[in-house]
Amino acid sequence: MQAKFIRHLYGAPWAIVPDKHRELCADVKAMDLTIEMPEESETGLLVMDGIAHVYIYGVMVPSATATEEEFFGLASTSKAIEQIREADYRSDVDGIMVIWDTPGGYTQGVPELGVTIANVKKPLVSYVEGGMNSAGYWAGCSQTVYADEFASIGSIGCYMAVYDQSKMFEMAGLKTILITTGKHKGAGTPGTEMSEEQIQHYADEVVGVVGQRFFDHVTEYRRIPEELMDGRSWLGARALELNLIDAVGSRDDAMRELVNMITEKELI
């Protein structure tokens, strides 16, 4: 069984730190993808002392089994959505802690996760251990965010990688003949060179549309100047100065904030 995200590695918009995308592509290329993965049930929501703990560790993809998450270093967006919704519904949960360490990932499912987090009825605090970048920031920026002093925050934006292999094919004595129904059909086929018009189409109608959705969500919840939404990331203290997060501190600090929020809600 092949991991579902692999077919989207190229030719689809990603909101991720580019180095991590390249690293994931290299890992996939080096692995034997014919290995059968065991069927597994979804990991259950962890609840301790009335607090639900949702972990978003690794490259974000729409769905992944526990084995795929461990094997490839992935975080399932759909699982995070299900766990947050479950936590918001369960009577034994008073608050939700989302723990992040992600460079971002594939954009499918990220808007839904962002809306899910934004609309929870129970108190929710995010804590960034290592990184809340790109798709991760898109998903988590709407609620209270605490971060480690050296956590990486931001990388707002998205991109799409398409490899021009035409020269390589030419050097190998190969020529791709593309027979299509229109000038945009088959764009990016290995061995062909994309025209400027084809590139502009993807820039405007794919990357541009997804990127604008990302920017709109961020500006709905954060006062961040447009010039900062250019793909840069910042460490905790600087991210706080730029209003990307709400506090720098430890995970215990974030938990204390969540408990205070729960107490205040109970007093209302």
Secondary structure as GFF3:
##gff-version 3
##sequence-region A 1 268
A	DSSP	three_ten_helix	4	8	.	.	.	ID=ss1
A	DSSP	beta_strand	14	16	.	.	.	ID=ss2
A	DSSP	alpha_helix	18	30	.	.	.	ID=ss3
A	DSSP	beta_strand	46	48	.	.	.	ID=ss4
A	DSSP	beta_strand	51	57	.	.	.	ID=ss5
A	DSSP	beta_strand	59	61	.	.	.	ID=ss6
A	DSSP	alpha_helix	66	72	.	.	.	ID=ss7
A	DSSP	beta_strand	74	76	.	.	.	ID=ss8
A	DSSP	alpha_helix	77	89	.	.	.	ID=ss9
A	DSSP	beta_strand	95	102	.	.	.	ID=ss10
A	DSSP	beta_strand	104	106	.	.	.	ID=ss11
A	DSSP	alpha_helix	110	118	.	.	.	ID=ss12
A	DSSP	beta_strand	124	133	.	.	.	ID=ss13
A	DSSP	alpha_helix	135	140	.	.	.	ID=ss14
A	DSSP	beta_strand	144	147	.	.	.	ID=ss15
A	DSSP	beta_strand	152	154	.	.	.	ID=ss16
A	DSSP	alpha_helix	166	171	.	.	.	ID=ss17
A	DSSP	alpha_helix	196	202	.	.	.	ID=ss18
A	DSSP	pi_helix	203	207	.	.	.	ID=ss19
A	DSSP	alpha_helix	208	221	.	.	.	ID=ss20
A	DSSP	three_ten_helix	226	228	.	.	.	ID=ss21
A	DSSP	beta_strand	233	235	.	.	.	ID=ss22
A	DSSP	alpha_helix	236	241	.	.	.	ID=ss23
A	DSSP	beta_strand	247	248	.	.	.	ID=ss24
A	DSSP	alpha_helix	251	267	.	.	.	ID=ss25
###
